[in-house]
């Protein structure tokens, strides 16, 4: 692979290159800012739940990482209940992606949910 890169004159990315630095999330003259975004929030406390609610109000889709609170199931259940109530109130949607990730959508955005097929 290195020989091909040398022949084609491809430059290798510096070891300190960060993919986030290469992406322009705010937009520019050619690519204006988006109407809404998909944002990831780590749920550590009630303040993070309030942040998720604020983002949903701004029509952003939220991927919520709940790993930090899995050792506090009662607290996690209370916060998820609050988020679920808000999402239902605004006609949004909520779904479990993995045991650690929850997807929250704003008003008028629905998640297609399918149950795994049972093999006979």
Backbone as JSON Lines, residues from 0, in Angstrom:
{"i":0,"aa":"X","n":[0.82,-1.18,0.0],"ca":[0.0,0.0,0.0],"c":[0.87,1.25,0.0]}
{"i":1,"aa":"X","n":[1.96,1.25,0.71],"ca":[2.83,2.42,0.77],"c":[3.46,2.72,-0.58]}
{"i":2,"aa":"X","n":[3.79,1.68,-1.32],"ca":[4.4,1.88,-2.64],"c":[3.4,2.56,-3.56]}
{"i":3,"aa":"X","n":[2.14,2.11,-3.52],"ca":[1.1,2.72,-4.35],"c":[0.9,4.18,-3.96]}
{"i":4,"aa":"X","n":[0.9,4.45,-2.66],"ca":[0.76,5.83,-2.2],"c":[1.9,6.7,-2.7]}
{"i":5,"aa":"X","n":[3.12,6.19,-2.68],"ca":[4.27,6.95,-3.17],"c":[4.17,7.19,-4.67]}
{"i":6,"aa":"X","n":[3.76,6.16,-5.4],"ca":[3.64,6.3,-6.85],"c":[2.58,7.33,-7.21]}
{"i":7,"aa":"X","n":[1.43,7.26,-6.53],"ca":[0.33,8.17,-6.84],"c":[0.49,9.53,-6.18]}
{"i":8,"aa":"X","n":[1.48,9.67,-5.34],"ca":[1.74,10.95,-4.69],"c":[0.74,11.29,-3.6]}
{"i":9,"aa":"X","n":[0.08,10.31,-3.06],"ca":[-0.88,10.56,-1.97],"c":[-0.13,10.9,-0.7]}
{"i":10,"aa":"X","n":[-0.64,11.88,-0.02],"ca":[-0.01,12.25,1.25],"c":[-0.73,11.53,2.37]}
{"i":11,"aa":"X","n":[0.03,11.12,3.33],"ca":[-0.5,10.46,4.5],"c":[-0.98,11.53,5.47]}
{"i":12,"aa":"X","n":[-2.12,11.27,6.15],"ca":[-2.61,12.21,7.14],"c":[-1.68,12.21,8.35]}
{"i":13,"aa":"X","n":[-1.45,13.36,8.95],"ca":[-0.62,13.38,10.14],"c":[-1.25,12.52,11.24]}
{"i":14,"aa":"X","n":[-0.41,11.97,12.08],"ca":[-0.88,11.09,13.15],"c":[-1.85,11.81,14.08]}
{"i":15,"aa":"X","n":[-1.7,13.13,14.2],"ca":[-2.56,13.89,15.1],"c":[-3.84,14.37,14.43]}
{"i":16,"aa":"X","n":[-4.08,13.97,13.18],"ca":[-5.28,14.41,12.47],"c":[-6.52,13.88,13.19]}
{"i":17,"aa":"X","n":[-7.5,14.75,13.33],"ca":[-8.73,14.4,14.01],"c":[-9.87,14.52,13.0]}
{"i":18,"aa":"X","n":[-10.65,13.48,12.85],"ca":[-11.74,13.47,11.87],"c":[-12.73,14.6,12.14]}
{"i":19,"aa":"X","n":[-12.97,14.95,13.4],"ca":[-13.89,16.03,13.72],"c":[-13.39,17.37,13.19]}
{"i":20,"aa":"X","n":[-12.06,17.55,13.17],"ca":[-11.5,18.79,12.63],"c":[-11.7,18.88,11.13]}
{"i":21,"aa":"X","n":[-11.82,17.74,10.47],"ca":[-11.97,17.73,9.02],"c":[-13.41,17.99,8.59]}
{"i":22,"aa":"X","n":[-14.36,17.78,9.49],"ca":[-15.76,17.98,9.17],"c":[-16.17,19.39,9.56]}
{"i":23,"aa":"X","n":[-16.91,20.05,8.69],"ca":[-17.4,21.4,8.97],"c":[-18.87,21.29,9.35]}
{"i":24,"aa":"X","n":[-19.17,21.32,10.65],"ca":[-20.54,21.12,11.08],"c":[-21.36,22.4,11.09]}
{"i":25,"aa":"X","n":[-20.75,23.54,11.03],"ca":[-21.49,24.8,11.09],"c":[-21.94,25.28,9.72]}
{"i":26,"aa":"X","n":[-21.34,24.8,8.65],"ca":[-21.7,25.26,7.33],"c":[-20.82,26.43,6.9]}
{"i":27,"aa":"X","n":[-20.91,26.79,5.63],"ca":[-20.15,27.9,5.11],"c":[-20.94,28.51,3.95]}
{"i":28,"aa":"X","n":[-20.3,29.31,3.12],"ca":[-21.0,29.96,2.02],"c":[-21.56,28.94,1.04]}
{"i":29,"aa":"X","n":[-20.8,27.9,0.75],"ca":[-21.24,26.88,-0.2],"c":[-22.27,25.95,0.44]}
{"i":30,"aa":"X","n":[-22.05,25.59,1.68],"ca":[-22.94,24.69,2.41],"c":[-23.51,25.41,3.63]}
{"i":31,"aa":"X","n":[-24.69,25.99,3.51],"ca":[-25.26,26.73,4.65],"c":[-25.61,25.79,5.8]}
{"i":32,"aa":"X","n":[-25.81,26.33,7.01],"ca":[-26.19,25.49,8.15],"c":[-27.48,24.72,7.87]}
{"i":33,"aa":"X","n":[-27.61,23.57,8.48],"ca":[-28.79,22.71,8.28],"c":[-29.97,23.25,9.08]}
{"i":34,"aa":"X","n":[-31.16,22.79,8.73],"ca":[-32.37,23.17,9.46],"c":[-32.4,22.5,10.83]}
{"i":35,"aa":"X","n":[-31.88,21.29,10.92],"ca":[-31.78,20.59,12.2],"c":[-30.6,19.65,12.15]}
{"i":36,"aa":"X","n":[-30.19,19.16,13.32],"ca":[-29.0,18.32,13.43],"c":[-29.33,17.04,14.19]}
{"i":37,"aa":"X","n":[-28.45,16.06,14.06],"ca":[-28.48,14.87,14.9],"c":[-27.35,15.06,15.9]}
{"i":38,"aa":"X","n":[-27.69,15.09,17.18],"ca":[-26.71,15.36,18.21],"c":[-26.63,14.21,19.2]}
{"i":39,"aa":"X","n":[-25.43,13.98,19.71],"ca":[-25.21,12.95,20.72],"c":[-25.03,13.63,22.07]}
{"i":40,"aa":"X","n":[-25.75,13.14,23.06],"ca":[-25.66,13.68,24.41],"c":[-25.42,12.53,25.37]}
{"i":41,"aa":"X","n":[-24.47,12.71,26.27],"ca":[-24.23,11.71,27.31],"c":[-25.08,12.07,28.52]}
{"i":42,"aa":"X","n":[-25.93,11.14,28.93],"ca":[-26.83,11.36,30.05],"c":[-26.11,11.0,31.35]}
{"i":43,"aa":"X","n":[-25.76,12.02,32.12],"ca":[-25.09,11.82,33.4],"c":[-25.95,12.29,34.57]}
{"i":44,"aa":"X","n":[-26.86,13.24,34.3],"ca":[-27.71,13.79,35.36],"c":[-28.95,14.44,34.74]}
{"i":45,"aa":"X","n":[-29.77,15.03,35.6],"ca":[-31.01,15.67,35.15],"c":[-30.74,16.85,34.23]}
{"i":46,"aa":"X","n":[-29.62,17.52,34.43],"ca":[-29.26,18.65,33.57],"c":[-29.07,18.23,32.12]}
{"i":47,"aa":"X","n":[-28.51,17.04,31.93],"ca":[-28.33,16.52,30.58],"c":[-29.69,16.18,29.96]}
{"i":48,"aa":"X","n":[-30.64,15.73,30.77],"ca":[-31.99,15.47,30.28],"c":[-32.65,16.77,29.84]}
{"i":49,"aa":"X","n":[-32.43,17.84,30.62],"ca":[-32.98,19.15,30.24],"c":[-32.35,19.65,28.94]}
{"i":50,"aa":"X","n":[-31.06,19.38,28.75],"ca":[-30.39,19.74,27.51],"c":[-31.01,18.98,26.33]}
{"i":51,"aa":"X","n":[-31.29,17.71,26.52],"ca":[-31.93,16.9,25.46],"c":[-33.3,17.47,25.13]}
{"i":52,"aa":"X","n":[-34.06,17.87,26.13],"ca":[-35.38,18.46,25.91],"c":[-35.25,19.77,25.14]}
{"i":53,"aa":"X","n":[-34.27,20.58,25.49],"ca":[-34.03,21.84,24.77],"c":[-33.69,21.57,23.31]}
{"i":54,"aa":"X","n":[-32.83,20.6,23.06],"ca":[-32.44,20.26,21.69],"c":[-33.64,19.72,20.89]}
{"i":55,"aa":"X","n":[-34.49,18.93,21.52],"ca":[-35.69,18.44,20.85],"c":[-36.6,19.61,20.48]}
{"i":56,"aa":"X","n":[-36.67,20.61,21.36],"ca":[-37.45,21.8,21.08],"c":[-36.93,22.58,19.89]}
{"i":57,"aa":"X","n":[-35.64,22.43,19.61],"ca":[-35.03,23.09,18.45],"c":[-35.06,22.18,17.21]}
{"i":58,"aa":"X","n":[-35.86,21.12,17.29],"ca":[-36.06,20.17,16.19],"c":[-34.85,19.32,15.86]}
{"i":59,"aa":"X","n":[-33.95,19.12,16.82],"ca":[-32.79,18.27,16.61],"c":[-33.11,16.84,17.05]}
{"i":60,"aa":"X","n":[-32.5,15.88,16.4],"ca":[-32.62,14.47,16.76],"c":[-31.5,14.15,17.73]}
{"i":61,"aa":"X","n":[-31.8,13.42,18.78],"ca":[-30.84,13.14,19.85],"c":[-30.52,11.66,19.93]}
{"i":62,"aa":"X","n":[-29.22,11.36,20.0],"ca":[-28.75,10.02,20.34],"c":[-28.23,10.15,21.77]}
{"i":63,"aa":"X","n":[-28.93,9.51,22.68],"ca":[-28.65,9.66,24.11],"c":[-27.87,8.46,24.62]}
{"i":64,"aa":"X","n":[-26.67,8.72,25.14],"ca":[-25.84,7.67,25.72],"c":[-26.14,7.6,27.22]}
{"i":65,"aa":"X","n":[-26.71,6.49,27.67],"ca":[-27.12,6.35,29.07],"c":[-26.17,5.47,29.88]}
{"i":66,"aa":"X","n":[-25.04,5.12,29.31],"ca":[-24.09,4.2,29.98],"c":[-23.69,4.69,31.37]}
{"i":67,"aa":"X","n":[-23.52,5.99,31.54],"ca":[-23.09,6.54,32.83],"c":[-24.08,6.27,33.95]}
{"i":68,"aa":"X","n":[-25.36,6.12,33.61],"ca":[-26.38,5.93,34.65],"c":[-26.88,4.49,34.76]}
{"i":69,"aa":"X","n":[-26.28,3.55,34.06],"ca":[-26.76,2.17,34.12],"c":[-26.56,1.55,35.5]}
{"i":70,"aa":"X","n":[-25.65,2.08,36.28],"ca":[-25.43,1.56,37.64],"c":[-26.4,2.17,38.65]}
{"i":71,"aa":"X","n":[-27.24,3.11,38.18],"ca":[-28.26,3.75,39.02],"c":[-29.62,3.58,38.33]}
{"i":72,"aa":"X","n":[-30.16,2.35,38.31],"ca":[-31.36,2.06,37.52],"c":[-32.59,2.89,37.9]}
{"i":73,"aa":"X","n":[-32.77,3.19,39.18],"ca":[-33.94,3.98,39.59],"c":[-33.85,5.4,39.06]}
{"i":74,"aa":"X","n":[-32.69,5.99,39.17],"ca":[-32.47,7.35,38.66],"c":[-32.63,7.38,37.13]}
{"i":75,"aa":"X","n":[-32.06,6.38,36.46],"ca":[-32.16,6.28,35.01],"c":[-33.62,6.14,34.58]}
{"i":76,"aa":"X","n":[-34.38,5.31,35.28],"ca":[-35.79,5.09,34.96],"c":[-36.59,6.39,35.12]}
{"i":77,"aa":"X","n":[-36.29,7.15,36.15],"ca":[-36.99,8.42,36.39],"c":[-36.71,9.41,35.26]}
{"i":78,"aa":"X","n":[-35.43,9.53,34.88],"ca":[-35.05,10.47,33.82],"c":[-35.63,10.04,32.48]}
{"i":79,"aa":"X","n":[-35.57,8.75,32.17],"ca":[-36.11,8.25,30.91],"c":[-37.63,8.47,30.88]}
{"i":80,"aa":"X","n":[-38.28,8.29,32.02],"ca":[-39.72,8.56,32.1],"c":[-40.04,10.01,31.79]}
{"i":81,"aa":"X","n":[-39.23,10.91,32.31],"ca":[-39.41,12.35,32.04],"c":[-39.24,12.64,30.54]}
{"i":82,"aa":"X","n":[-38.2,12.06,29.94],"ca":[-37.95,12.26,28.51],"c":[-39.06,11.65,27.67]}
{"i":83,"aa":"X","n":[-39.51,10.46,28.04],"ca":[-40.58,9.79,27.31],"c":[-41.87,10.6,27.36]}
{"i":84,"aa":"X","n":[-42.17,11.15,28.53],"ca":[-43.36,11.98,28.69],"c":[-43.28,13.22,27.8]}
{"i":85,"aa":"X","n":[-42.12,13.87,27.77],"ca":[-41.95,15.07,26.95],"c":[-42.07,14.73,25.46]}
{"i":86,"aa":"X","n":[-41.43,13.65,25.03],"ca":[-41.47,13.24,23.62],"c":[-42.91,12.94,23.2]}
{"i":87,"aa":"X","n":[-43.67,12.25,24.05],"ca":[-45.07,11.96,23.73],"c":[-45.89,13.25,23.66]}
{"i":88,"aa":"X","n":[-45.6,14.19,24.55],"ca":[-46.32,15.47,24.59],"c":[-46.13,16.28,23.3]}
{"i":89,"aa":"X","n":[-44.93,16.25,22.74],"ca":[-44.65,17.03,21.54],"c":[-44.9,16.23,20.25]}
{"i":90,"aa":"X","n":[-45.4,14.99,20.38],"ca":[-45.65,14.11,19.23],"c":[-44.35,13.71,18.53]}
{"i":91,"aa":"X","n":[-43.32,13.48,19.33],"ca":[-42.05,12.97,18.82],"c":[-42.02,11.47,18.97]}
{"i":92,"aa":"X","n":[-40.81,10.9,19.1],"ca":[-40.71,9.45,19.25],"c":[-39.44,9.11,20.03]}
{"i":93,"aa":"X","n":[-39.42,7.92,20.6],"ca":[-38.28,7.44,21.38],"c":[-38.11,5.95,21.09]}
{"i":94,"aa":"X","n":[-36.84,5.52,20.97],"ca":[-36.58,4.1,20.72],"c":[-35.23,3.72,21.29]}
{"i":95,"aa":"X","n":[-35.12,2.48,21.71],"ca":[-33.87,1.93,22.22],"c":[-33.05,1.42,21.04]}
{"i":96,"aa":"X","n":[-31.85,1.97,20.87],"ca":[-30.95,1.5,19.81],"c":[-30.12,0.33,20.29]}
{"i":97,"aa":"X","n":[-29.47,0.51,21.44],"ca":[-28.71,-0.54,22.12],"c":[-29.0,-0.4,23.6]}
{"i":98,"aa":"X","n":[-28.41,-1.22,24.43],"ca":[-28.62,-1.1,25.87],"c":[-28.1,0.23,26.42]}
{"i":99,"aa":"X","n":[-27.19,0.86,25.69],"ca":[-26.62,2.12,26.15],"c":[-27.08,3.34,25.37]}
{"i":100,"aa":"X","n":[-27.76,3.15,24.26],"ca":[-28.13,4.27,23.39],"c":[-29.64,4.33,23.14]}
{"i":101,"aa":"X","n":[-30.18,5.54,23.28],"ca":[-31.6,5.78,23.04],"c":[-31.71,6.87,21.98]}
{"i":102,"aa":"X","n":[-32.64,6.71,21.05],"ca":[-32.88,7.69,20.01],"c":[-34.14,8.48,20.36]}
{"i":103,"aa":"X","n":[-34.02,9.81,20.34],"ca":[-35.15,10.7,20.62],"c":[-35.37,11.58,19.4]}
{"i":104,"aa":"X","n":[-36.62,11.71,18.96],"ca":[-36.89,12.55,17.8],"c":[-37.88,13.65,18.17]}
{"i":105,"aa":"X","n":[-37.78,14.79,17.49],"ca":[-38.69,15.91,17.78],"c":[-40.06,15.69,17.17]}
{"i":106,"aa":"X","n":[-40.9,16.69,17.27],"ca":[-42.27,16.62,16.75],"c":[-42.28,16.22,15.28]}
{"i":107,"aa":"X","n":[-43.25,15.4,14.94],"ca":[-43.51,14.96,13.57],"c":[-42.4,14.14,12.94]}
{"i":108,"aa":"X","n":[-41.51,13.59,13.75],"ca":[-40.48,12.66,13.25],"c":[-40.71,11.33,13.97]}
{"i":109,"aa":"X","n":[-41.03,10.3,13.21],"ca":[-41.32,9.0,13.79],"c":[-40.23,8.0,13.44]}
{"i":110,"aa":"X","n":[-40.01,7.05,14.33],"ca":[-39.02,6.0,14.15],"c":[-39.76,4.73,13.72]}
{"i":111,"aa":"X","n":[-39.31,4.11,12.64],"ca":[-39.9,2.86,12.21],"c":[-39.32,1.77,13.1]}
{"i":112,"aa":"X","n":[-40.17,1.16,13.88],"ca":[-39.74,0.13,14.82],"c":[-40.2,-1.23,14.3]}
{"i":113,"aa":"X","n":[-39.29,-2.17,14.33],"ca":[-39.66,-3.53,13.92],"c":[-39.13,-4.5,14.97]}
{"i":114,"aa":"X","n":[-39.92,-5.5,15.2],"ca":[-39.52,-6.52,16.17],"c":[-38.75,-7.61,15.45]}
{"i":115,"aa":"X","n":[-37.76,-8.18,16.12],"ca":[-37.0,-9.27,15.48],"c":[-37.92,-10.44,15.15]}
{"i":116,"aa":"X","n":[-37.69,-11.05,14.0],"ca":[-38.49,-12.19,13.58],"c":[-38.11,-13.42,14.4]}
{"i":117,"aa":"X","n":[-39.13,-14.12,14.85],"ca":[-38.92,-15.34,15.62],"c":[-38.78,-16.5,14.64]}
{"i":118,"aa":"X","n":[-37.67,-17.23,14.75],"ca":[-37.47,-18.36,13.87],"c":[-38.16,-19.58,14.45]}
{"i":119,"aa":"X","n":[-38.8,-20.33,13.57],"ca":[-39.53,-21.52,14.01],"c":[-38.75,-22.76,13.75]}
